Amino acid sequence: MIAEFGHFALILILALGTCQAVLFCPALFRASYRALGPTPAMAPAIANGSLPDGMTGTTGPAETSGFGVWPLPFAMCVLAIIAEAALIHSFIVSDFTLPVVAGYSHSSTPLIYRIGAAFIPDSGAMLFWVATTTLATLLFALQSVARGVTEQDRVALGILGIVVALLVAATIIDADPFMRSGMAPLDGSGLDPELQDIAGMIRGPILYAGLAGLSVIFAVTFAALPGAKLDRAWSEQLRPWAMVSWTFLGGAIAISAYRAYTEQAWGNWWYWDTSENALLLPWLLTTAFVHCRAVLEKTDTLKPWTALLALSAFGAGWFGTFLVRSDLLGPLPTALLSSGDSVALLVGFCVLFAGAYFMFWRCAGGMIDNKDFSLISRESGMFLNSVMLSVAAATVLIGTIYPLFLRWFDGDIITVGPPFFVQALIPIGLPLLFLMGFAPTLRWRNDEAWQIGRRMKLAAMMSLIVILFVWMRFINASPLPLLGIGLAAWVFTAALGDLWERLWRQPDHGEGKYRNLQLLGPRYLSMTFAHIGIAILIAGGSASAIWEQQISLSARTGQSIQIGPYNLQYEGVALLPGENFATRKATFIVYRNAQPVAELFPEVRYYPIRGIETKEADIWHGRDGDLHVSVGERAEDGGRVVTVRFLPMMPWVWGGMLLMLIGGAISICTRIVLRYKKNGVPAS
């Protein structure tokens, strides 16, 4: 019966989303009418003056009360929570009359994984996307009430109602989570072993939270197009949504990378498959949007380009979700293969974004202004930065969908792997990193080349010194990792140098350096953390590529393995029971300078419910780098197949990702604190 309540709540959300769209259709229609002009059928009415007042193109003042704005979003959000709770309850009690529960759970599955399984299948993931989108709609409605509701806000809420309705319709049509089967099995199939991981379970919810934020950016931008109202107020309104979306999407990417590194037992952290590229596409475009939004807020320029990025970021997230949820592309991990074609999700994408891009095409001319800026300026640097990020996103998209087009045209089935993406993105990534070093030091509107050269002296010298040092130590190293390390030093030194300049060379207003730190504002600190994080990530990844060591051998009990500065002693394998698996757990004692520093326990697990065997690597995060150890079957000589990899500076990759996320969190949290404390410190 609980499942029926969830199903009824889902239907009510569809009805309320449609009602919200219809309720605000007059405002949406007026805005479209003003942008597209009257049709020939309206000409007599215009001539006679009989056109309704609501279509005359006038806009009213902002409402002082937003009572009519928030009730529908609030009701949808409550219903979405009820539906989500009903699905989670079905997994907890193992209601195998629901095919989604029978296909992804088992009576022996641990409780934490049963709860997490509610977000993994297509139906569960889509339901959570609906829930986060309704929550974002409610938060936007409350933000509009706090700012004073305008007609543009009402149009945006109408568009959000359309988005919610389309998502709910796709959920019900493609993969209804509450559909019951006529005959329930005695037990379920169990959760795929690849997904029995806490990080993997929270990756999906974090991703959909980011996409929910992008839906608000999309709706507000769509609403602003007809009147070309992409002004500083629009940019200010979207600032928190942009940072929240960017941070959540970055968190999903970091979790996906670390999970691949730890769970797949391969030792790599990005494989360029469809599920990973679907994360990368919206993040790249959101990063470009964050930069251009800042330019628009500061100088009121780049309006058409910023609007296009705002629309495309959400479009990339929606289309990427369709690619992952459909079975059009392969190969995908077995755990991510969809049971359906997600036709309704694709139709919704086509309908929504065809309208959005048509409106942009008709309205882009009205957003062009006569304001300009110098070629040597921060605006130019950030614009070029956004263009290269967009080209990188287009490259990833082409590489992802190329096998699909090839299959359609001549029937060949191919896969596009890491070599293509690496070779295609290097010519984009290297100039992007080079420009990133200039970002903190460039001045708005106009700057002088000689002054930029003076500011960048330290960064240039440091990057050259680092490249020469690494090259002399590793004369045969590939030039690309050397360039990566050098550019990482360039970005890192430029960011720290500019921070030093602002903290210790600016007047302290008589209140000490802490006051200078406050005056920098959350946006500057967020940018600095993000740039330093990228520099550390690139340095760690490049160093690991140069200095990586790998050993594969047949090991016997008591045998020692020397790799890098570490010595591993193999202690043998023990057969042990798990919660819902049996495991062959190996033991390794890690020594450094003849002193034990850690114990590692890589495993080979067998899940009898699914009949699947998995390898679980174990990793030691040392100060010199990562030791990545995995074990396999017995070798022909009676030993155990052991693979050990030493990846120097690999912790830098995870530290860089963490710093980037901290940068986003600083921007979000600081603005919230400053908004409510009203202490006079600027938020920019």
C-alpha positions in Angstrom: 0.0 0.0 0.0 2.9 2.4 0.7 4.0 2.0 -2.9 0.6 3.0 -4.1 0.9 6.2 -2.1 4.2 6.9 -3.8 2.7 6.3 -7.2 -0.3 8.6 -6.5 2.1 11.3 -5.2 4.1 11.0 -8.5 0.9 11.4 -10.5 -0.1 14.5 -8.4 3.4 16.0 -9.1 2.7 15.6 -12.8 -0.6 17.3 -12.4 0.7 20.1 -10.2 3.7 20.7 -12.5 1.3 21.0 -15.4 -0.9 23.4 -13.4 2.1 25.5 -12.5 3.0 25.8 -16.2 -0.5 26.6 -17.2 -1.0 29.1 -14.4 2.0 31.1 -15.5 1.4 30.6 -19.2 -0.1 34.1 -19.6 3.2 35.6 -18.5 5.2 33.2 -20.6 2.9 33.9 -23.6 3.2 37.7 -23.2 7.0 37.4 -23.0 7.1 35.3 -26.1 4.7 37.6 -27.9 6.9 40.6 -27.2 10.0 38.8 -28.4 8.6 37.1 -31.5 6.1 39.7 -32.6 2.5 39.3 -33.6 1.4 36.6 -36.0 -0.7 37.4 -39.1 -3.8 36.1 -37.4 -3.4 38.7 -34.6 -3.2 41.6 -37.0 -7.0 42.4 -37.1 -7.2 42.3 -33.3 -4.2 44.7 -33.0 -5.8 47.0 -35.5 -9.1 47.0 -33.7 -7.5 47.4 -30.3 -9.2 44.3 -29.1 -6.1 42.4 -27.9 -6.4 41.4 -24.3 -4.5 43.5 -21.8 -2.3 40.6 -20.8 -0.9 40.6 -24.4 -0.1 44.2 -24.8 3.5 43.8 -23.8 3.3 45.8 -20.6 4.9 44.5 -17.5 3.7 45.2 -14.0 5.8 46.2 -11.0 7.2 43.6 -8.7 4.7 42.0 -6.3 5.2 42.9 -2.7 3.6 39.6 -1.7 4.6 36.2 -3.1 1.8 34.2 -1.7 0.6 33.1 -5.1 4.1 31.9 -6.1 5.2 29.3 -3.5 2.2 27.0 -2.7 2.5 24.9 -5.8 6.3 24.4 -5.6 5.8 23.6 -1.9 3.1 21.0 -2.6 5.3 19.4 -5.3 8.3 19.2 -3.0 6.3 17.6 -0.3 4.8 15.0 -2.7 8.2 14.3 -4.1 9.5 13.6 -0.6 6.6 11.3 0.0 7.2 9.4 -3.3 11.0 9.1 -2.5 10.2 7.9 1.0 7.8 5.3 -0.3 10.4 3.9 -2.7 13.1 3.7 0.1 10.6 2.0 2.4 9.9 -0.6 -0.4 13.6 -1.4 -0.5 14.0 -1.5 3.3 11.1 -4.0 3.7 12.2 -6.0 0.5 8.8 -5.6 -1.3 9.7 -7.9 -4.2 6.3 -7.2 -5.8 8.0 -4.1 -7.2 10.3 -5.2 -10.1 12.8 -2.5 -9.3 13.2 -3.9 -5.8 13.4 -7.5 -7.0 16.0 -6.5 -9.6 18.3 -4.5 -7.3 17.9 -6.0 -3.8 18.0 -9.3 -1.9 16.9 -10.3 1.6 20.6 -10.8 2.4 21.7 -7.4 1.1 22.9 -5.1 4.0 20.5 -2.4 5.0 22.7 0.5 4.0 23.0 -0.9 0.5 19.2 -1.6 0.3 18.6 2.1 1.0 21.3 3.2 -1.5 19.8 0.9 -4.1 16.7 3.1 -4.2 18.8 5.7 -6.1 20.7 3.4 -8.5 18.2 2.0 -11.1 16.8 4.2 -13.8 13.5 4.6 -12.0 15.0 5.4 -8.7 17.5 7.9 -10.2 14.8 9.6 -12.2 12.6 9.9 -9.1 15.4 11.5 -7.1 16.0 13.9 -10.0 12.3 14.8 -9.8 12.6 15.3 -6.0 15.7 17.6 -6.3 14.1 19.6 -9.1 11.0 20.2 -7.0 13.2 21.3 -4.1 15.1 23.7 -6.4 11.8 25.1 -7.7 10.7 25.7 -4.1 14.0 27.4 -3.2 13.8 29.6 -6.3 10.2 30.6 -5.4 11.3 31.6 -1.9 14.3 33.5 -3.4 11.9 35.3 -5.7 9.6 36.2 -2.7 12.6 37.6 -0.8 13.7 39.7 -3.8 10.2 40.8 -4.8 8.4 38.6 -7.4 8.5 40.0 -10.9 6.8 38.8 -14.1 10.1 37.3 -15.2 10.2 35.2 -12.0 6.7 33.9 -12.8 7.8 33.0 -16.3 10.8 31.1 -14.8 8.4 29.2 -12.4 6.2 28.3 -15.4 9.2 26.9 -17.2 10.3 25.0 -14.1 6.8 23.5 -14.0 7.3 22.3 -17.5 10.6 20.8 -16.6 9.1 19.0 -13.6 6.2 17.7 -15.6 8.5 16.4 -18.4 10.7 14.6 -15.9 7.8 13.0 -14.1 6.3 11.9 -17.4 9.6 10.4 -18.4 9.8 8.6 -15.1 6.3 7.1 -15.4 6.6 6.1 -19.0 10.2 4.9 -19.2 10.7 3.3 -15.8 7.8 3.5 -13.3 9.4 2.8 -9.9 6.0 1.8 -8.4 4.8 -0.6 -11.0 3.9 -4.0 -9.5 4.4 -7.4 -11.0 1.6 -10.0 -11.1 3.7 -12.7 -9.4 6.4 -11.7 -6.9 9.6 -13.8 -6.8 10.6 -15.4 -3.5 13.7 -13.3 -3.4 15.5 -10.6 -5.4 18.4 -10.7 -7.7 20.6 -8.7 -5.4 22.5 -5.4 -5.9 25.3 -5.6 -8.4 28.6 -6.0 -6.6 30.1 -3.1 -8.5 27.6 -0.9 -6.9 28.0 -2.1 -3.3 30.0 1.0 -2.4 28.9 4.0 -0.4 30.7 6.5 -2.6 29.1 5.0 -5.7 25.6 5.3 -4.1 26.0 9.0 -3.2 27.4 10.0 -6.6 24.0 9.8 -8.3 22.2 12.0 -5.7 25.0 14.6 -5.8 24.9 14.6 -9.6 21.1 15.2 -9.7 21.4 17.9 -7.1 23.7 19.7 -9.5 21.4 19.2 -12.4 18.5 20.6 -10.4 20.5 23.8 -9.9 21.1 23.9 -13.6 17.4 23.6 -14.2 16.9 26.9 -12.3 19.6 28.6 -14.3 18.0 27.3 -17.5 14.5 28.5 -16.5 15.6 32.0 -15.4 17.7 32.4 -18.6 14.8 31.2 -20.8 12.5 33.7 -19.0 14.9 36.5 -19.5 15.4 35.9 -23.3 12.2 37.6 -24.6 12.9 41.0 -23.1 16.7 40.6 -23.4 16.8 41.1 -19.6 20.2 39.5 -19.0 21.5 42.3 -16.9 23.4 42.5 -13.7 20.3 41.8 -11.6 19.9 38.6 -13.6 23.5 37.7 -13.0 23.3 38.4 -9.3 20.2 36.3 -9.0 21.9 33.3 -10.6 25.2 33.6 -8.8 24.4 31.2 -5.9 22.7 28.7 -8.3 25.8 28.7 -10.5 28.2 28.0 -7.6 25.9 25.3 -6.1 25.6 23.5 -9.4 29.3 23.7 -10.1 30.2 22.4 -6.7 27.8 19.5 -6.8 28.8 18.5 -10.3 32.5 18.7 -9.3 31.8 16.5 -6.3 30.1 13.9 -8.5 33.2 13.9 -10.8 35.6 13.6 -7.8 33.6 10.7 -6.4 33.4 8.9 -9.8 37.2 9.3 -10.3 38.1 8.1 -6.8 35.7 5.2 -7.0 37.1 4.1 -10.3 40.6 4.3 -8.8 39.8 2.3 -5.6 37.0 -0.1 -6.7 38.0 -1.1 -10.2 41.4 -2.5 -9.1 43.0 -1.1 -12.3 44.9 1.8 -10.7 43.6 4.4 -13.1 41.1 7.1 -12.2 39.4 8.2 -15.5 38.3 5.9 -18.3 36.4 8.3 -20.6 33.3 6.0 -20.8 29.8 7.3 -21.3 28.9 7.5 -17.6 32.0 9.6 -16.8 31.7 11.8 -19.9 28.0 12.5 -18.9 29.4 14.0 -15.7 32.2 16.0 -17.5 30.0 17.7 -20.1 27.7 19.8 -17.9 30.6 20.6 -15.5 32.8 22.0 -18.3 29.9 24.2 -19.6 29.0 25.2 -16.1 32.6 26.3 -15.5 32.4 28.4 -18.6 29.1 29.9 -17.5 30.5 30.8 -14.1 33.3 32.8 -15.7 31.1 34.6 -18.2 28.4 35.3 -15.6 31.1 37.1 -13.6 32.1 39.1 -16.6 28.4 40.1 -17.3 27.9 41.1 -13.7 31.0 43.3 -13.6 30.9 44.9 -17.1 27.4 44.1 -18.5 28.9 42.4 -21.6 28.9 38.9 -23.2 25.1 38.6 -22.8 24.4 36.2 -25.8 27.3 34.0 -25.1 26.4 33.7 -21.4 22.8 32.9 -22.2 23.9 30.2 -24.6 26.1 28.6 -22.0 23.3 28.7 -19.4 21.0 26.9 -21.7 23.6 24.4 -22.9 24.9 23.4 -19.5 21.5 22.0 -18.5 21.0 20.6 -22.0 24.3 18.7 -21.7 23.3 17.3 -18.3 19.9 16.1 -19.6 21.3 14.6 -22.8 24.2 12.9 -20.9 21.6 11.4 -18.5 19.7 10.0 -21.5 22.9 8.5 -23.0 23.7 6.7 -19.7 20.2 5.6 -19.1 19.6 4.3 -22.6 21.3 1.3 -24.1 22.4 3.0 -27.3 26.1 3.2 -26.5 28.5 0.6 -25.4 30.3 -0.8 -23.8 29.0 0.4 -20.4 29.6 -1.2 -17.0 27.0 -3.9 -16.6 25.6 -2.2 -13.6 24.7 0.9 -15.6 23.0 -0.8 -18.5 19.4 0.3 -18.8 16.5 -2.0 -19.3 14.7 0.5 -21.6 15.4 3.0 -24.3 14.4 6.2 -22.3 12.3 7.4 -25.2 10.2 9.7 -23.1 13.4 11.3 -21.7 14.7 11.9 -25.2 11.3 13.3 -26.4 11.2 15.7 -23.4 14.8 16.8 -24.2 13.9 17.5 -27.8 10.7 19.5 -27.0 12.2 21.6 -24.2 15.5 22.5 -25.8 14.1 23.0 -29.3 11.9 25.7 -27.8 14.8 27.1 -25.8 17.2 27.4 -28.7 14.5 28.7 -31.0 13.8 31.5 -28.5 17.5 32.2 -28.2 17.9 32.4 -31.9 15.0 34.9 -32.2 16.2 37.0 -29.2 20.0 36.9 -29.4 20.1 40.0 -31.6 18.4 42.1 -29.0 21.1 41.3 -26.4 24.0 42.7 -28.4 25.3 45.9 -27.0 27.9 48.4 -28.0 30.1 47.9 -24.9 33.5 46.6 -25.6 36.7 45.8 -23.8 40.4 45.6 -24.7 42.0 42.5 -26.1 44.3 42.6 -23.1 41.9 42.6 -20.3 40.3 40.2 -17.8 37.1 40.1 -19.9 39.1 38.8 -22.9 40.9 36.2 -20.8 37.7 34.9 -19.3 35.9 34.8 -22.6 38.7 32.9 -24.3 38.7 30.6 -21.3 35.0 29.9 -21.7 35.4 29.3 -25.4 38.1 26.7 -24.8 36.1 25.0 -22.1 33.2 24.8 -24.6 35.4 23.4 -27.3 36.6 20.8 -24.8 33.0 19.9 -24.0 32.2 19.6 -27.7 35.2 17.3 -28.2 34.1 15.1 -25.4 30.5 15.0 -26.8 31.8 14.1 -30.3 34.0 11.3 -29.0 31.1 10.0 -26.9 28.4 9.8 -29.6 30.6 9.1 -32.6 30.2 5.3 -32.2 26.5 5.7 -32.2 26.5 7.6 -35.5 28.9 5.0 -37.0 26.6 2.2 -35.9 23.7 3.9 -37.6 25.4 4.5 -40.9 27.4 1.3 -41.6 26.6 -1.0 -38.7 30.2 -1.0 -37.3 30.4 -1.2 -33.5 33.5 0.5 -32.1 34.6 2.2 -28.9 36.4 5.5 -28.5 38.8 5.1 -25.6 41.3 7.3 -23.6 43.9 7.7 -26.4 41.4 9.7 -28.6 40.3 12.0 -25.7 43.8 12.6 -24.5 45.2 13.4 -27.9 42.2 15.6 -28.8 42.1 17.5 -25.5 45.8 18.2 -25.0 45.8 21.0 -27.7 42.9 22.6 -25.8 44.0 21.9 -22.3 47.6 23.3 -22.5 46.5 26.8 -23.8 43.7 26.8 -21.2 46.2 26.3 -18.4 48.4 28.9 -19.8 45.6 31.5 -19.8 44.5 30.4 -16.4 47.8 31.7 -15.0 46.9 35.2 -16.2 43.4 35.2 -14.8 44.1 36.5 -11.3 46.4 39.3 -12.5 44.5 40.8 -15.4 42.6 44.0 -14.9 39.1 44.8 -16.0 38.4 46.7 -19.2 42.0 47.4 -20.2 45.5 46.4 -19.1 49.0 46.9 -20.2 51.3 44.1 -21.5 54.4 45.4 -19.7 52.5 45.5 -16.4 51.3 41.9 -16.9 54.8 40.8 -17.7 56.0 42.4 -14.4 53.3 40.6 -12.4 54.0 37.3 -14.1 57.8 37.3 -13.7 57.8 35.0 -10.7 55.3 32.5 -12.2 57.4 32.3 -15.4 60.7 31.8 -13.6 59.2 29.2 -11.3 57.6 27.2 -14.1 60.9 27.1 -16.1 62.8 26.0 -13.0 60.4 23.2 -12.3 60.5 22.0 -16.0 64.3 22.0 -16.1 64.6 20.3 -12.7 62.2 17.5 -13.7 63.8 17.1 -17.1 67.3 16.8 -15.6 66.1 14.2 -13.2 64.2 12.2 -15.9 65.9 12.9 -19.1 63.9 10.4 -21.1 60.5 11.5 -19.8 57.7 12.3 -22.2 57.5 16.1 -23.0 53.7 16.2 -22.3 53.9 15.4 -18.6 56.8 17.9 -18.3 54.6 20.6 -19.8 51.8 19.6 -17.5 54.1 20.0 -14.4 55.4 23.3 -15.7 52.0 24.7 -16.4 50.8 23.5 -13.0 53.7 25.5 -11.4 52.7 28.4 -13.6 49.1 28.5 -12.4 50.0 27.7 -8.8 52.6 30.5 -8.5 50.4 33.0 -10.3 47.5 32.4 -8.0 49.7 32.5 -4.8 51.6 35.5 -6.1 48.5 37.5 -6.7 47.1 36.5 -3.3 50.4 37.7 -1.6 50.2 41.0 -3.6 46.7 41.7 -2.4 47.3 40.7 1.3 50.7 42.2 2.0 51.1 45.0 -0.5 47.7 46.7 -0.2 46.9 49.2 2.4 45.6 47.4 5.5 43.1 50.2 6.5 44.7 50.3 9.9 43.1 47.0 10.9 45.8 44.4 10.1 46.1 41.8 7.4 43.0 39.9 8.5 40.9 42.8 7.3 42.6 42.6 3.9 41.6 38.9 3.8 38.0 39.9 4.5 38.1 42.5 1.8 39.1 40.1 -0.8 35.6 38.6 -0.7 34.4 35.0 -1.2 34.5 35.1 -5.0 38.2 35.9 -5.1 39.0 33.3 -2.4 36.9 30.7 -4.3 38.7 31.4 -7.5 42.1 31.2 -5.8 41.3 27.8 -4.2 39.9 26.5 -7.5 42.9 27.5 -9.5 45.4 26.2 -6.9 43.4 23.0 -6.8 43.5 22.5 -10.6 47.3 23.2 -10.5 47.8 20.6 -7.8 45.6 18.1 -9.6 47.5 18.6 -12.9 50.9 18.3 -11.2 49.9 15.1 -9.4 48.5 13.5 -12.5 51.5 14.5 -14.6 54.0 13.3 -12.0 52.3 9.9 -11.7 52.5 9.5 -15.4 56.3 10.1 -15.4 57.3 8.2 -12.2 54.7 5.4 -12.1 56.1 1.9 -11.4 54.2 -1.4 -11.8 55.1 -4.9 -10.9 53.1 -8.0 -11.8 54.4 -11.4 -10.4 53.4 -14.7 -8.9 54.0 -14.3 -5.2 54.3 -17.0 -2.5 53.8 -16.6 1.2 56.7 -14.7 2.8 57.9 -13.2 -0.4 59.1 -9.6 -0.4 58.2 -7.1 -3.2 60.3 -4.0 -3.6 58.8 -1.0 -5.4 59.7 2.7 -5.0 60.7 3.4 -1.5 58.5 0.6 -0.1 59.0 -3.1 0.5 55.9 -5.3 0.7 55.9 -8.7 2.5 53.2 -11.1 1.3 51.6 -13.0 4.2 49.3 -15.2 2.3 45.5 -15.5 1.6 42.7 -16.3 4.0 39.2 -17.5 3.0 36.6 -15.5 5.0 32.9 -14.9 5.0 31.3 -11.5 4.3 27.8 -10.1 4.8 26.6 -11.3 1.5 29.8 -12.6 -0.1 32.8 -14.9 0.4 36.2 -13.4 0.1 39.8 -14.5 -0.4 41.6 -11.7 1.5 45.4 -11.3 1.1 47.6 -9.6 3.7 50.6 -7.4 2.8 52.8 -5.7 5.4 54.3 -2.4 4.0 57.8 -1.4 5.1 59.6 1.8 4.6 63.2 2.0 5.8 62.8 -1.4 7.4 60.0 -0.1 9.6 56.4 -1.3 9.1 54.1 1.5 8.2 50.9 -0.1 7.1 49.0 -3.3 6.3 47.1 -3.8 3.1 44.2 -6.3 2.5 43.3 -6.7 -1.2 40.5 -9.1 -1.8 38.9 -11.3 -4.4 35.2 -11.5 -3.5 32.5 -13.9 -4.8 28.8 -12.9 -4.6 26.8 -16.1 -4.8 23.4 -14.3 -5.4 24.7 -12.8 -8.7 27.4 -15.4 -9.3 29.9 -12.6 -9.8 33.6 -12.4 -8.7 35.2 -9.0 -8.2 38.6 -7.7 -7.3 38.9 -5.2 -4.5 42.2 -3.4 -4.5 43.7 -1.9 -1.3 45.6 1.4 -1.3 48.1 3.0 1.0 48.2 6.8 0.7 51.7 7.6 1.8 53.6 10.9 1.7 55.5 9.7 -1.3 52.5 8.5 -3.3 50.0 5.7 -3.5 50.7 2.0 -3.2 47.9 0.2 -5.2 47.8 -3.5 -4.5 45.5 -6.1 -6.1 45.5 -9.9 -6.2 44.2 -12.4 -8.7 43.9 -16.2 -9.1 46.6 -18.8 -8.6 49.4 -18.8 -11.1 50.6 -22.0 -12.8 53.6 -22.3 -10.4 51.2 -22.3 -7.4 51.8 -18.7 -6.3 49.2 -15.9 -6.2 49.1 -13.4 -9.1 49.9 -10.0 -7.5 49.9 -6.6 -9.1 51.5 -3.7 -7.3 51.6 -0.1 -8.6 53.4 2.8 -7.1 52.0 6.2 -8.2 54.1 9.1 -6.8 52.2 12.3 -6.0 48.8 10.6 -6.6 47.4 12.1 -3.4 47.9 15.5 -5.0 45.2 14.6 -7.5 42.7 14.0 -4.7 43.9 17.0 -2.8 43.5 19.2 -5.9 39.9 18.0 -6.4 39.2 18.7 -2.7 40.6 22.2 -2.9 38.4 23.0 -5.9 35.3 21.8 -4.0 36.4 23.8 -0.9 36.6 26.9 -3.2 33.0 26.3 -4.3 31.9 25.8 -0.7 33.6 29.0 0.4 31.7 31.0 -2.1 28.4 29.4 -1.1 28.8 29.4 2.7 30.4 32.8 2.9 27.6 34.5 1.0 25.0 32.9 3.3 26.8 34.1 6.4 27.3 37.6 5.0 23.7 37.8 3.9 22.4 37.2 7.4 25.0 38.9 9.5 25.0 42.1 7.6 28.5 43.0 8.9 29.3 45.3 6.0 31.9 43.1 4.4 31.3 43.0 0.6 30.3 39.7 -0.9 32.2 40.1 -4.1 
